[in-house]
Amino acid sequence: MVFTDTHTHLYDEAFAGEEDLAVERAVAAGVTRMILPDIDSQTRNAMFSLAERHEGVLFPCLGLHPTSVDARWKEEMMLMEQNLERKIRAIGEIGMDCYWSREFVKEQEEVFRIQLEMASGMDLPVIIHSRESTELILKILKDCSHLGLRGVFHAFSGSIETFRELQKLGDWYIGIGGVLTYKKASIAETVRQIPLERILLETDSPYLTPVPFRGKRNESAYIPHIAARLSELTGRTMEETAAITTDNAQKLFGI
């Protein structure tokens, strides 16, 4: 079986000195392709460097994360735009985050809209980060419906109603990760009602580690554990889950 991790931060300092080993462990576990979402200028060079060492396995993206939007956002956007000539697979990780702070919410929205337009102009998908901001993001996507957007809602935790609303606003997938394996995770019931053809597997490593490794650093090699739980909930075989979610990733990211 072959899997794709559509959201992993293997360049994060949590993997310092072990980045290449983490990639090797993932490939050995059948996770042969991994999407690397961008955060900001602090980690961007590390991301591209790691991707270059594992060409054809790691696929970098470009974007300014909402929690990195502050008074210096214009400078950060300029630094990001200097890399637009690189081979990237998506604009992301972008979006809105009203959990950590609401201080720069207006700036977050402006940056989000700029990057949505950028993705449309470059004919690239987007990776959306949404935390305590679903309604705001849906409103923005409605405003931007003329852009013909496509992408994935990373770490989706919404209701089936939110999923259905998304389907009216473009070509949207949802990213499902380690939270699915947690006891009493509400997303477990929701995924039963969502076609597997709309689901992507992800880890968000080093965060959101699945059971049975919860409490430890997450990594892409744990994707099969997420796939096993998804298969159980949807009544699919692991082979079906691997094949369909990998095909979804190939279609969206062109990998």
C-alpha positions as CSV (number, residue, x, y, z in Angstrom):
1,M,0.0,0.0,0.0
2,V,1.1,3.5,-0.8
3,F,0.1,6.5,1.3
4,T,0.5,10.3,1.0
5,D,0.9,12.7,4.0
6,T,-0.6,15.9,2.7
7,H,0.5,18.0,5.7
8,T,3.7,17.5,7.5
9,H,6.3,19.9,9.0
10,L,9.3,17.6,8.9
11,Y,11.6,20.6,8.7
12,D,10.4,21.8,12.2
13,E,13.0,22.1,14.9
14,A,11.4,19.2,16.7
15,F,13.1,17.0,14.1
16,A,16.5,18.8,14.3
17,G,19.2,16.4,13.1
18,E,16.7,13.7,12.4
19,E,14.9,15.1,9.4
20,D,16.3,12.7,6.9
21,L,15.7,9.7,9.2
22,A,12.1,10.7,9.6
23,V,11.7,10.8,5.8
24,E,13.3,7.4,5.6
25,R,10.9,6.0,8.3
26,A,7.9,7.4,6.4
27,V,8.9,5.8,3.1
28,A,9.5,2.5,4.8
29,A,6.0,2.7,6.2
30,G,4.6,3.2,2.7
31,V,4.2,7.0,2.9
32,T,6.0,7.7,-0.3
33,R,4.9,11.3,-0.9
34,M,4.7,14.2,1.6
35,I,3.5,17.7,1.3
36,L,5.4,20.4,3.2
37,P,3.3,23.5,4.0
38,D,5.1,26.7,4.5
39,I,4.9,28.8,7.7
40,D,7.0,32.0,7.4
41,S,10.5,33.2,6.7
42,Q,11.9,31.7,9.9
43,T,11.6,28.1,8.6
44,R,11.2,28.5,4.8
45,N,14.9,27.8,3.9
46,A,14.9,24.7,6.1
47,M,11.8,23.5,4.3
48,F,13.2,24.0,0.8
49,S,16.5,22.5,1.7
50,L,14.9,19.3,3.0
51,A,12.7,19.1,0.0
52,E,15.7,19.4,-2.3
53,R,17.4,16.5,-0.6
54,H,14.3,14.3,-1.1
55,E,13.1,15.4,-4.5
56,G,10.1,13.3,-5.7
57,V,9.2,12.4,-2.1
58,L,8.8,15.8,-0.4
59,F,6.9,18.6,-2.1
60,P,7.2,22.2,-0.7
61,C,4.5,24.8,-0.7
62,L,4.6,28.6,-0.1
63,G,2.5,30.8,2.1
64,L,2.3,32.9,5.2
65,H,0.6,31.2,8.2
66,P,-2.1,33.3,10.0
67,T,-0.3,33.1,13.3
68,S,2.8,34.6,11.7
69,V,0.8,37.7,10.6
70,D,1.6,40.7,12.8
71,A,2.7,44.3,12.3
72,R,5.5,43.1,10.0
73,W,3.2,41.2,7.7
74,K,4.0,43.3,4.6
75,E,7.7,42.5,5.0
76,E,6.8,38.8,5.5
77,M,4.7,38.8,2.3
78,M,7.6,40.4,0.4
79,L,10.0,37.7,1.6
80,M,7.5,35.0,0.6
81,E,6.9,36.4,-2.8
82,Q,10.7,36.3,-3.5
83,N,10.2,32.5,-3.7
84,L,7.3,32.4,-6.2
85,E,9.6,31.2,-9.0
86,R,10.4,28.0,-7.0
87,K,8.5,24.8,-7.9
88,I,5.7,24.7,-5.3
89,R,2.6,22.5,-5.1
90,A,0.2,24.8,-3.2
91,I,-0.2,28.1,-1.5
92,G,-0.3,27.3,2.1
93,E,-0.6,27.0,5.0
94,I,-2.9,30.1,4.9
95,G,-6.1,31.1,6.6
96,M,-7.4,32.5,9.8
97,D,-6.6,31.8,13.5
98,C,-8.8,33.4,16.1
99,Y,-7.6,31.0,18.9
100,W,-4.2,32.3,19.8
101,S,-4.9,36.0,19.4
102,R,-7.4,38.4,17.7
103,E,-5.0,41.3,17.7
104,F,-4.3,41.1,14.0
105,V,-7.5,39.6,12.7
106,K,-8.0,42.3,10.1
107,E,-4.5,41.9,8.9
108,Q,-5.0,38.1,8.8
109,E,-8.0,38.5,6.6
110,E,-6.2,40.8,4.2
111,V,-3.2,38.5,3.9
112,F,-5.6,35.5,3.4
113,R,-7.4,37.2,0.6
114,I,-4.2,38.3,-1.1
115,Q,-2.9,34.7,-1.0
116,L,-6.2,33.3,-2.3
117,E,-5.9,35.6,-5.3
118,M,-2.3,34.5,-5.7
119,A,-3.3,30.9,-5.8
120,S,-6.0,31.5,-8.4
121,G,-3.6,33.5,-10.6
122,M,-1.0,30.7,-10.4
123,D,-3.6,27.9,-10.8
124,L,-2.5,26.3,-7.5
125,P,-4.5,24.7,-4.7
126,V,-4.6,26.2,-1.2
127,I,-4.0,24.6,2.2
128,I,-6.3,26.3,4.7
129,H,-5.7,26.7,8.4
130,S,-8.9,27.4,10.3
131,R,-9.0,27.7,14.0
132,E,-12.1,29.3,15.7
133,S,-12.7,31.1,12.4
134,T,-14.9,28.8,10.3
135,E,-17.7,31.3,9.7
136,L,-15.3,34.0,8.8
137,I,-13.4,31.8,6.4
138,L,-16.6,30.6,4.7
139,K,-17.6,34.3,4.2
140,I,-14.3,35.0,2.6
141,L,-14.5,32.0,0.3
142,K,-18.0,33.1,-0.7
143,D,-16.6,36.6,-1.6
144,C,-13.8,34.9,-3.6
145,S,-16.1,32.3,-5.4
146,H,-15.2,34.0,-8.7
147,L,-11.6,32.9,-8.3
148,G,-12.3,29.2,-9.0
149,L,-10.5,28.0,-5.9
150,R,-9.6,24.5,-4.9
151,G,-7.8,23.0,-2.0
152,V,-8.0,21.3,1.4
153,F,-9.3,22.3,4.8
154,H,-6.4,21.2,7.0
155,A,-7.2,19.4,10.3
156,F,-10.9,19.5,9.5
157,S,-13.0,19.3,12.7
158,G,-16.3,20.7,11.4
159,S,-19.7,19.3,11.1
160,I,-21.2,17.6,8.1
161,E,-23.2,20.8,7.5
162,T,-19.9,22.8,7.2
163,F,-18.5,20.2,4.8
164,R,-21.6,20.5,2.6
165,E,-21.4,24.3,2.7
166,L,-17.8,24.0,1.5
167,Q,-18.8,21.9,-1.5
168,K,-20.8,24.8,-2.7
169,L,-17.8,27.1,-2.7
170,G,-15.3,25.3,-4.8
171,D,-13.3,22.0,-5.2
172,W,-12.6,21.3,-1.5
173,Y,-11.1,18.3,0.3
174,I,-10.8,17.9,4.0
175,G,-7.6,16.9,5.8
176,I,-8.0,14.1,8.4
177,G,-5.2,13.4,10.9
178,G,-4.4,11.9,14.3
179,V,-7.4,13.5,16.1
180,L,-9.5,10.9,14.4
181,T,-8.0,8.2,16.6
182,Y,-8.8,10.0,19.9
183,K,-11.6,8.9,22.1
184,K,-14.8,10.9,21.7
185,A,-13.4,12.8,18.7
186,S,-16.5,14.4,17.1
187,I,-14.8,14.2,13.6
188,A,-15.1,10.4,13.9
189,E,-18.9,10.5,13.4
190,T,-18.6,13.2,10.7
191,V,-16.2,11.2,8.4
192,R,-18.8,8.4,8.2
193,Q,-20.9,10.8,6.2
194,I,-18.2,12.2,3.9
195,P,-17.2,10.4,0.7
196,L,-13.7,9.0,0.9
197,E,-13.2,10.7,-2.5
198,R,-13.2,14.1,-0.6
199,I,-10.7,13.0,2.2
200,L,-6.9,13.5,2.4
201,L,-4.7,11.9,5.0
202,E,-2.3,14.1,7.0
203,T,-0.3,14.1,10.2
204,D,0.5,17.8,10.9
205,S,3.7,16.4,12.4
206,P,5.2,17.1,14.9
207,Y,1.7,17.8,16.3
208,L,-1.5,15.9,16.7
209,T,0.1,12.5,17.2
210,P,-2.3,9.6,16.7
211,V,-3.0,6.7,19.1
212,P,-1.0,4.6,20.1
213,F,1.8,7.3,20.0
214,R,-0.2,10.1,21.5
215,G,2.0,12.3,23.8
216,K,5.0,11.7,21.6
217,R,6.3,13.6,18.6
218,N,4.2,13.0,15.5
219,E,5.8,12.0,12.2
220,S,4.7,11.0,8.7
221,A,5.4,7.3,9.3
222,Y,2.3,7.2,11.5
223,I,-0.1,7.8,8.5
224,P,-1.1,4.1,8.4
225,H,-2.5,4.4,11.9
226,I,-4.8,7.2,10.8
227,A,-5.7,5.3,7.7
228,A,-6.6,2.2,9.8
229,R,-9.0,4.2,11.9
230,L,-10.6,5.9,8.9
231,S,-11.0,2.5,7.2
232,E,-12.7,1.2,10.4
233,L,-15.1,4.1,10.5
234,T,-16.0,4.1,6.8
235,G,-16.2,0.3,6.3
236,R,-13.4,0.3,3.7
237,T,-10.4,-1.9,3.5
238,M,-7.0,-0.4,4.2
239,E,-6.1,-1.0,0.5
240,E,-9.1,1.1,-0.6
241,T,-8.4,3.9,1.8
242,A,-4.7,4.0,0.8
243,A,-5.6,4.0,-3.0
244,I,-8.4,6.5,-2.9
245,T,-6.8,9.1,-0.5
246,T,-3.5,8.9,-2.5
247,D,-5.4,9.4,-5.7
248,N,-7.1,12.4,-4.2
249,A,-3.7,13.9,-3.2
250,Q,-2.3,13.3,-6.7
251,K,-5.3,15.1,-8.3
252,L,-5.2,18.1,-6.0
253,F,-1.4,18.6,-5.8
254,G,-0.3,17.2,-9.1
255,I,2.2,14.8,-7.5
